[in-house]
Amino acid sequence: MDAPERAKHPLLSRIMNYVLGAWLLLFALPMFGAFIGYLYIPSSEWMALSRTAAVVGGAFGAALMLWVIATSPHSINYAYGDPKTALFTIITPFLGFAMGYIVVMMGAPMVGALVAGGHVERIYTVASTDRSKKCWNSIELIEAPYPADQLCGYSSKLRDSLWPRDRVAISGRGWQWGVIASDVRRID
């Protein structure tokens, strides 16, 4: 007796699955790097240059997440689902937009820094050194975007020597569009 053949997915569906996987990887890379202590800080030039591209990337992320919902095997249940499922369906495009925005602002340039980068040093301005619950030795930066604006894990001696508006040099692997922070020092 012959085994039943598996249904083949359309080519577009397979391509979109690969795109979604790459998109999720580019989203997770800066988050995972920050989690293990290698925060990627995009340069202010990159932020100004890529603002429109980040909005387009966010729109693509929202459309991609809507596509995932529409093509999921259980999509028929979304129309008549419970309130939790309906709320999830409504929130998903906003999460996709945020994900796409982070991919363009931080994920793609971080891959560039890893692949083509070298040792660089960037200058940033300290916004505050107030302690927070998630980071006891927090150094908050003015120029950096939200996910990368707070340095953690550096010494109390460094943090105590800094005041708002002081300048710090952050060095590590990077390129013209940003740096993966490995060392921070005060500039006089």
N, C-alpha and C positions, 0 to 999 in steps of 0.2 A: 504494500500500500504506500502510495506517495504521500510525503509530508505536505501539509498545506503551505503555499507560498506566502511570504510576508508581503503585506501591502507596501508598495513603494511610495515614498513621499515625493511630491512634486519638487522640481528643481528649485523653484523660488522658496519653498518652505525650507529646504536644506540650506540654501544660501543664507536666508534670514536667521536660521539657527546658529550658523557660524558667525554672522555679524553680531548677534546677541551675545554669544560667548566672548568674542573679542571686546565688545563694549563693556561687559561685566568685568573682564580682566583689567581693562584700562581704568575702570572705576575703582576696582579693589586695590590696584597697585599703590596709589598714594595713601590710601587708608591703612593698608598693611604695612607700608614703609614707616608711617608715623607710629603705628602700634609697636613696632620693634625698635624704634628710636632713630629712624632715618627720615626726618620730615623734609618733604620737598617744598621749597618756597619759590613760587614763580616771581620773576622780575616784574617791576612796574611797567617796563616797556612791553613785555609779553601781555600783561593784563590790558593795557591800552590797545595794543594791536589786535588782540583776539576777542574783544568784547562782542562784536557782531557775530563772529564765528561761534562763540560760546552760546549765544542765543539760538543760532541755527542748530547747533549741536543739541541744545536742550529741547528744541522742537522735534528734532529727529529722535531723541530719547523718548519723548512723550509718545510719538507715533509708533515707535518700536514696542513700547509697553502695551499700547492699545492693540497692536497687531498680535502680540503674545496672548492677550485676553481673547481676542476674536478668533484665533485659530486653535485655542486650547481644546482638548477633547471634551471638556465639560462646559464649553461656552454656552450651550443651550440652557444650562441651569442658571446662568447669570441673569437671564430675563425674569425668571420667577424665583430667584434665590432669596435667602433670608437677608435681613438688614445688614449683617456683617459683610456679606458678599457684595451687596450693593455699595456699601461704604468703601470697601476695598477697590471696587471697580471705579469709583469716582476719584479716589485718592491716587490711584496708580499713574495716571498721566502726569500729575504734579511731581511724583517721585521720579518718573522717567525724565522730566525736564531737569530736575536738580542733578540727576545722575549724568545726563548729557552735558550739562554745564560744567560739572567737575571733570568730566573726561577731557573736554577741550581745554579748560583752564589749567588742569594739573596733570592728568593722566598721560596725554600725548606728549607734552614737553618733558615729563619725567622719563618716559621711555627714550626720548632723544638724549637726555642727559646721561642715562645709563649706557646707551649704545655709542654715542659720538662725543660724549663729554670728557672733560679733563678736570684738573684741579683749578677751581676758581674761587674768588673771594668777592662777596657782595657786601655793600654797606646798607644798613637799615637803621631806622630811628626807633628808640624804645618809647612805647606809649605808656606802659605802667609795669610795675613789678608787684602788684597786689597778689597775695596768695589766694588760691581758689581750692575748692574741694578736690577737683580732679588733678591739680598740679600744685604741689606745695611750693616749688621754686619757679614760679611762672615768670616768664619774660614776654610781655606782649609787645608786638611790633605794629607800627603805624601803616607802613606801605604794603604789608602782606595781606592777601585775601583771607576770608574767615577760616577756612579749615587749617590754614598754615600760619595764622597770626600769633600763635602762642607757643613759645619754646618751653619744653619741659625736660627735666632730667639733668640739668646743668647744676653746678655747685652753688651752695648758698653764698659762698664768698663772692662769686661773680654776680649773683642776683643782688646782694646787699651793696655792691659797689655801683650799681646802676640807678639812675634817676630818670624820670620822664624827660624826653628830648635828648638824652644821651645817644651817641652813635655807637653801633656795634658792627664788627666785621664778622660775617658768617662765611666760613670756608667749607669746602667739600667738593664732591664730584658734581659738575654741572657744565653749563654753557651759557650763551648770551641770554637765554630765556628763563634761567632759574638755577637753583643750586639745591642739592641734597645735603642738608646741614649735618656736619660732623664736628665742627669746632666753632665756638663763639668766643670772641674777645672784645673788650672795650677799646674804643679808639678815643684818644685824648684830643 
